[in-house]
C-alpha cells in the first residue's frame, strides 16, 4: 500500500513538472528546432532515462493482470454462454419489487387525483379485487421471490433454437469467436476423417492391403493424427500458464494454509465456485461495492472478483472444495498427457512408434479435460439455478400477461415441478406480489 501511494505521488509530481516544463518550452524561442540537446532535468540521477519506470510499471501491471485473469474463453466456455442465452436473449430489468409497484401505483393515483379528481370506477374496483383473490391462490412453486424475481418461462423448441443461433452468431462475429469456431470445425473435420479411416470406410485406400504400412489408408491415418496432435497442442500448451498458475495457488493453500490464494482461485472461478460461508453475505454485495464489517475469508481476492449480486436475492450454497482440487488437477493432467502424446508423435516415425501410444494418450487427454469441463458446467448450472439468470423483455412481458390470466409458470431454471418443498427466499402464499 505504501509503495502504491509513493508511486501515485511520483506520478502526480511528474504531471506537475511536465506542465511547467511545457510552459517554459513554449516561451523559449529555440523550442522545436532540430538538434536540440535533451534537458538534464529529463535524466535520472543514475544517468538512466525516465522510460525505465513506465516499462517496469507495465511489466508489473501485466503480472498483476495475469494473477487475476481467468482462462481465455474457449469453445466450452462459449458453449455455456450460448446455452445460458437460450433462457434470455438480451439482459433486461427484473420484475418490479413490491415497494416499486406500490410507488408506481401511488404515483399514478396522485397524478390522476391532481389532473381529474375522479374516483375509481366500480368496474376497476371489482377487477382489482379479482386480481388480489387470484394471486392469493397462486401456488407456492410458481410464486416470485421476495424481491420480485421470476425465472424465464419455458421456451418452445423453435424459440430455443432461435435464441441459440442468435447467441452463436453474436459470438462468431467477434475475432476470438471466429478463430475458436474455425479451430473447433478443424477438430471435428479431421477427427471425423480419422474415425472413418479407422473404420475402413474407404476400401479404395486399402492398397495393397488395408493394414499395409505403405498403403494410402495408413499414410492418411498418420497425417490425420499429426494434424489432430497439433490442434490439441494449441489448448494443451497454450493454456498451460493459467493451469499451472492455478496449481501454484492451490498448493500454496494446501501446503502453506494461505487462504488468500484460495480466495484468488474463488475470484478466477467465480462462474461456478463459491467459498465456504459466502451464502451468508448480504445479497447487495458485488464487485462494484466495498463491503464493510465482512469477514475477508468469505469474499474472493481481489474484491473486484466478487460475484455479481444474485438476481433472486439468494446466494448459492458453498461449493465442495474437492471439486476445485479435481478440476485444477484434471486440467494439469490434460497438459501432461498432451506432452506425452506430442513426444511420441514428434520423436518417433510411424514405422517405429508403438500403435497403442496414440490412442492411449489421446483418450486420456480427452477424458480428463471432458470430465473437468463437465464439473464446471454442472456446478455453474447449480449456481444459476439458485442465483438466477437474466430475463429478457419478451419473457418479462409474457410472465406478467400470463399471471394476469391466471397462467402460472414454475419459478425454477428448469421450469418444472420440483421434488422438494418451496425454496428458501420464496414468498409464502399470503405474501404474493400483486
N, C-alpha and C positions, 0 to 999 in steps of 0.2 A: 504494500500500500504506500509506503514511504517512497519507494522507487518510482511508482506511478505518479505521485504528487510532484516529485522533483522533476520528472520528465515533462509534465504538463507546465511546470513553472518555466522550464528552459524553453519550451515551445512558445509560451506566451511572451517571454523576453525576446526571443528571436523575432517574433512578429513585430514587436515594437521597434526593434533595431532596424529591421528591414524597411519599415515605413519611413524612419528617419533618414536612412541611407538613400532611399529613393528620392526624398525631397532634396537632399544635398546634391545628388547626381543631376537632378533636373535643373538645379540652379547653376551647375557647373557648365561652362561653355564647351569643355572638352569631352563631355559625355556622349558616347555613341560613336567616337572615332575609332578607326581600325588601329590596332597596335597598342591600345591602352593596356598597361600592366595591371594585373589584379591587385586589388587593395589588400593591404596587410591585415585589415580588420576581418577579411573573409577567411583568413587562415587560422587554424587552431594553434595553441601554444606548442603542441608537439610537432608542428610542421605538416600535419595531415589536413587535407581539405575537409570541409564540413559534410561532404557527401557520404562519409562513412557512417554517420549517425542515422540518416534515413535508411541506408541499406540494412543496418543492424535492426532498426525498428521493423522493417518489412519482414526480415527473417524471423524475428520474434513473433510478429503477427501471424505469419504462416504457420509457425509451430503451434501457437495457441489455437488457431482455427482447425488444425489437424487433430489436436487433442479433443476437441469438442464436436467435430464433424461426424455425421453418420455415414454409413456406407453409400457410395454412389447409387442412385436409384436405377436398378437394373430391370430386367423383364419381369421378374417375380413381384417386385415392389409395384411396378406399373400395373400388373395384372390385378393386384389387390386394390389399387386405387380405382381401376376401371370397375371392378366388382362392387366396390362401395358406392360408385357413382350411379349404379343401377338404382339405388334407393333414392338418390337425389341428383338430378342433372345439374342444378345450379344451387349454391347456397342461398338461403333466404331466411327471413326472420322467422322465429319460432312462434308458437301460439302465445297470444297475449296472456299475461298473468291476471289473476282476479283483481288486483289493485288497478292495473291498467284498464281493464274492462270497466270497472266502476268509475274511474276517472273519465273515461271516454263517454260513458252514459251520462254522468253528471254534467260534463261539459256540454254535451249536445242538448240536454234538457235545459241548461241555463240559457243557451242561445235561443232555444225555442221560446222560453218564457220571456226573454227580453225582446224578441222580434215580434211575436204574435200574441203572447199572453193566453194561448189556448191550452186547455186541459186535454190529457189523452182521451181518445175516444173509447167507447165501450168495447169495440172490436179489438183495439190494441191491447187493452187490459186483459181481455179474455185470452188473446194469443200469448201474452207474456205468462199468464198463469198456466197455460197448457205446456209451454216450454219448460217451466220450472218443474211441473209434475213429471214431464217426460224425462228430463235429465236426472231427476231424483231416482228414477227406475233404471238408470244405466248400470250395467254390470260392472263389478269392480275390475275385472280383467281388461275392460276397454276404457276405463276412466283415465284422464290425463294425469300426469304427475302434478305435484303441488305447485310447481312453477308454470304449469300450463302446457308443458311439452307433451307431444304425442308422436310416436314413431310414424313414418310414412305408411300409407295403406298399401296392401299388396298390389303389384302391377301385373298386368296380363303379359303373356309371352311376347306379344308384339311390342308393348311398351318397354319391357326389359331389354329386348334386342335393340330397339331404337336408342335407348339411353346408353347401352354398352357401345354401340357403334359411334355415337356422338363423342363419348368419352375417349374411345380409342383414336378417333380422328384428331381430337384436340391434342392428344399425346403424340401422335405420329407426325404432326406438323411442326413439332419442336425439333431442334437439331439432335438432342440426345435421343428423343423418341424415334427419329428416323434411323439413327445408327443402331439402336438397340433392336428395332424391328428387322432391319436387314441382317443383323447378327443372328437373331432367332430364326429367320427364314433359312439362312445358310445351314444352321444346325439341323433343322427339320429336313431340308432337301438332301444334304449329304448323309444324314443318318438314315433317312428312308431308302436311299440308294444302297447303302451298305446292308441294310436289312434284306432288301430284295436279292442282292448278290449272295448273301449267306443262305438264302432260301432257294438258290439255283433257279431264280425267276427268268434267267436269260440263257437258255440252252445253247445259243449261238456262241457264247463266250467259252464254252467248255471244249476247248480245242488244244491239244489232242484229247484231254480229259478234263473234268471239272476240277480235280484236285492237283493237276499238274502245276508245278511251281512256276512254269513259264506260260501258262495259259492266260488269255485275256482276263478271265474271271479273277484269278489270283492277283494279277497286276492291279486291277481296279480296286480290289479289296485293300491292297496296300496303300494305294493313292487316297482312297476314301478315309482310311484310318489315320493317315498322316494329316489330312486336312482337318478332320474332327479333333485330333490331338492339338493342333494349333489353335482351333477355336476354343477348346476347353482351357488352354493355357492363358487366354485373354482374361478370363474370370479367375482362374486358379492362381495366377501370378499377379494379375492387376489389382485384385482385392486383398492380396497378402498383407500390405502395410496396415490396413484397417483391422484385419483379422488378428494379426499379432499385437497390435496396439490394444485391442480388447482383451487378449490373453494376458498381456502385461498388467492391465488394470485388475483383472480377475486374480492373478497371482499375488498382487500387492494386497488385495483384500483377504484372500485365503491364507496366505503365509505370514503377512505382517499385521493383519487386522485393521488395515487402513480403510475406514468407512467412507472417506471422501472419494476413493476410487470406485467403490460400489455406487455411490451417488453419480459419478461420472458415467458409469455404464447405464444407470437408470435414465440419465438425460439422453444418451445416444440412442437407446432403445425405447424411447418414450412411447412409441406407437403400440407396443404390446406388453411392456414390462412395468409393474408398479411395485414400489418399495413397501416394506412392512410398515403398517400403521398409516400409510398415505390415505387410506379411506376415511380417516378421521379429520382430514384437513377441511377447512371451510371451502364450500364449492366455488366461491368467488375468486379464490387464489389461482392465478395463472402466470404465464411468462411475462406479462406486462405489469404485474403488480409486485410490490415489495412486501412480503408478509412480515408482520411483526409479532413477537412473542410466539414464534413457531419453532418447534424442535427441528434443527437442521438435518437430523437423520431421516426426516420424513419427506424431504424435498430433494430433487436432483441438484447436481452441481455442474455448471453454474445455474443460478436461479432462472436465467433466460431459457433453460431447457425444461422448465416445469410444464407439464401437460396443460392444454387449454382447459378452462373451466368446463365441467360436464354440462351438456345441454339439458340433461334430465334433472340436474341438481343433485345427483347421487354419484359418488365416486366408485370406481371399480374396486373390487377386493384385491389384496396384495397377490402378486404372482409368486409361485413357489420358486425359491432360489435355485433349486437344482435344475430347473428348466433353462435358466440363464447360463449356468455352467455347461449344460449339454449343448445348447445352441453354439456357444463360442467354441467348444472343443470340436463339434462336428464340422464347423467351417474351417478350423485349422487342419483337421484331418483331411478335408477335401483338398487343401493345398498340398499336403504331404503325399497323398495318393496321386495327385497330378504330377508332382515331381518324379515319383517312381515311374509313372507312365511315360513321361517325356524322356526320362533317362533310357528306358528300354527302346523307345521308338527312335531316338536320335543316335544312340551309341551302337546299336546293332542293326544290321540289314535284315531283310526279310528271309534270307537264307539261314541265318544263324539264330534269329530271335525265336525263343520258345512261343508257340502259338497261344499258350494259356495266359501269358502276361498281359496281352492287350485286353482280353475280355475280363480278366480279374480286376485290374486297376480301373478300367472304365466303369465296371459295375459298382465297385466300392465307392469311387468318387461320386457317382450319381446317387447312390443310396444315401450316403451321409449328407450330401447337400440337399437332397429332396426331403429327408426327414427333418433337418434343421429348418428348412423353409416352411414345412407343414406346421411345425411347432409355433413359429412366429405368426403364421396365418391364423391358426386356431386360437392362440392367446389374444391376438388383435381383435378377432371377432368377439371374444368374450368381453373385452373392454368396451367395444362399440355397443354390445347388447345391453350394457349397464349404463354407460355414459351417453349413449345416443348418437345418431348420425344427423347431418344437416337435412332439413326438409325443404323441398323446392316450393315455389309459389303455387304451382299447379296442385301439388299434393296438399298443401295447406288449405287451399280453397275447396278441394274435394272433401277433406275431413270436416270442414265447417258445414258444407252443404249436406253431407250425409248425416251429420249429427243433428241438424235441424229436421231432417226427415225421419229421424229415429233409427238410422242405419249406423251401427257401431262397428269399429274395427279393433281387433286385439292390439293392445298397446305393448308390442314387443317387436324385436327386429325381424322375427320370422313371420309375424302376422298370423300366428296360430295360437290355439288354446294351450296354455302351459300346464304341466302336470302338477307343479307345486302351487302353493297358495299365492296370494297377492304379494307383489314386490314391495320392498321397503321404499318409502318415499312416495307411494301411490296414495291418492285420496281415498278416503272412506266413502261409503255410499251417501252419507249425508254431507260430504264436502265437495261434491262435483261442481265443476265450473259451469256456470250457466251464461 
